[in-house]
């Protein structure tokens, strides 16, 4: 077993290797390519900057019956609450 005191590292002998340099360069190239690809994708997005603050137009008037409930399920309409006799199947 080698103790830490006997195994001294000479800074003139131990140097960073070529493998570490290649890894750093590869990471730099990959980062640049990803950045360039992201810039292309962002340029493809069509954003209407003039109407960004205005609410989206809607054909239907706002009503609480059409709004979803807080648990995410839509509120039932009157036709869903009471089934008509034609909707029942005979057994």
N, C-alpha and C positions, 0 to 999 in steps of 0.2 A: 504494500500500500504506500502510495506516494503522499507525503504531506505537502501542504500548500507552501511551506517555507522552502522546501528543496526544489520545487518545480517553478522556477521563476521564468517569466515570459520576457524575452528580449524584444523590445519594440522595433529594433532594426531588422529583425528576422521575420516577425509576424506582420503580414500586410493583407489588406483586403484582396480577395481573389478576383479573377476575371468573371467567374460565375456570378458573383454578387453584382458586378457592374452590368452584366447582361440582363440580369433579373430587373434591376432598377430601370434600365433603358427600355425593356419590354413593357414594364408597367407604365412608363411615360408614354410610349407609343400607343398602348391600348387606351389610356385615358384620353389622349388627343383624338383618336378615332371615334371613341364613344361621344365625346363632346361635339365633334363635327356631325355625327349622325343625329344627335339630339337637335342641333341647330337646324338641320334639314327638315326634321319632323315638325318642329315648332313653326317653321315657315309655311308648312302645308296647312296649318290650322286656319280656318276662315273665321275671324272674330269681328263682329259688328261693334266697333268701339263707340259709335254715336248713340246706340240704343242700349248701352250696357246698364245704365241706371234706371231705365224705364221697365215697368213690369211687362211680362210676356203677354201678348194679346190673346184673348180667349173669346170664343163664340158663345159659350154658355155663361149665363149670369152666375155669380157666386152664390152658393146656397149651402147651408150646413148639412143638408141631407146628402149631398154629393161628396162631402169631405170624408176622408177615411177616419176611422176611429183611432184613438191613441195607440191601441195595440197593433195597428197595421192592417186590420181587416176593414173592408169597406162596409159602410152602414147599409143594412138591408133596405131595399125599396119596398113599396107597398105590395107589389106583385109577389115578392119573395116572402112576405110575412104571412099572407093568407093564401093558401093554395086554392085554386078553383076546382070544382068537381071534375072537370075534364082532365086535370093533371094526374088524378089518382088512377092507378091501374087496378083492374079487377083481379081478384085472387082466385 
